[in-house]
């Protein structure tokens, strides 16, 4: 029974990674940049919910919507102010700028909210699920996390495949120049991608903080890196890849914490990433890019 | 070099001149700092930072070899630093009383560099097959793995030999005369304090000598040709894997040297996310990119300035890291944005028309 419990917890953690990884992978696919500040957008999303729900006493669901709106605005602003001027510059320059933005968000949060750990109250107030006569208790937040992630994942796939904006995103990610010639507003499309990625980050932030109820300015940093690993694991740029990568990463992390060593769990996760990349250098679902001479 | 022999004095080649300026800059800074210290113009805070300055300069130069000359992005250099630091700290602790200070530190340096080079070589074999962001994430993963393993490693020595365990101190089964060398997450304590500013500056000069000569050597040119066009380099018979591995191993080993310097400056050495985690690797990368990718002198200046900046801003207490991050973003946009580059060119043409021709020629 405990194995099943660990597995389910792993899937739940993995769904949060998957939500964050979706943001990474969409931005990477379309703007060809690693948005290192993505993890910190999660943290900001968590703080917004903390302030609005615990501080102002707004209904948690409304707080989540406020948080998503705030993160969307934040994501688009970051893109406009910091990343857009660097479009066409060396990828390394963009990477360092993203790191600068990450430091900036952390320090703004440090100044505004202080360095002390905030106890985040769970926004999911449904009863826990008891199976097999109480032998297996699944927390409601776990179930909600998994369901929310699946809905978002399906919705996002639909959005990218069927809507006009979604197809514009695919076109921009395949060939920016050609997309522009076909009359697609490249800058606008990239801004929309950032908006979607950041609002997903807000959802991920709320779910993460509900499952692990402590919030500091550095909360987003390690999950951000793990989600980035998950995105690479699944094949960066691929939406189903990010989802599978996230779930696998969460399950592996939780199972190795439970059965091997809690201190070595991160090392095990990273070792598996390395092995996967050595066998399949573009990740599980990544497409092989032909090299032209 | 031929120019040097043929011509009279002051007829050195351009690259040699350029390198000499770099050495000179380091030596002059050293002299100025020493004068300031002896006249009491340097606060104890900054004095305590002198060895870390040297550490960051060395590791930034080492990383520039990977990023600028080899053209691959590594986010794992803190890991190599960590290997060098722990290997040398364990050695120094084990031979604390057996060897005289100078010799012990020299051997510790060799051991730290060799250990980091070995790990760099082993990491490099699989990693260098990957490209771009994949390579970056795998080096980051290796750096985290190294830090994680060191945090659960227990190492002790007694009359029966060396014991190690990855569980806890008790499972080492040490004899009564045994000495604990690495105590898991508590790290290494009691490393002799062999580092100082002079040693640091000497190590910077040695690092510069190695890196600059490497760049100008036949090997260095082969490495740079791979960076500029891998397929073209391969087609003229350059062994891509071999040269990539050479450059990566040298870079890792120099990062190990920085680790040795770091370890011998502290009495307690821990592998924390702060000093050997990916954040540190990223910080070193910031030095390299802000100093100019491939520009060794730039790395030195950036490493010193960016380490100094938060200390200078200390008066602003809570705002200092905020300002640091804004400065970082603004500088990146100013340096790299296509619009900003165009704007700077326009300004130059407007105010310095005489230099236009010379600039275009270069």
Interface residues (C-beta under 8 A of the other chain):
Chain A: X28 X34 X36 X82 X85 X86 X87 X88 X89 X90 X91 X92 X93 X95 X96 X97 X99 X100 X101 X103 X104 X106 X107 X108 X110 X111 X225 X228 X229 X232 X236 X261 X263 X264 X266 X267 X270 X271 X273 X274 X277 X278 X281 X282 X283 X291 X293
Chain B: X67 X73 X126 X129 X130 X131 X132 X133 X134 X136 X137 X138 X140 X141 X142 X144 X145 X148 X149 X151 X152 X166 X185 X231 X278 X282 X285 X286 X289 X290 X293 X318 X319 X321 X322 X324 X325 X326 X328 X329 X332 X333 X335 X336 X337 X338 X339 X340
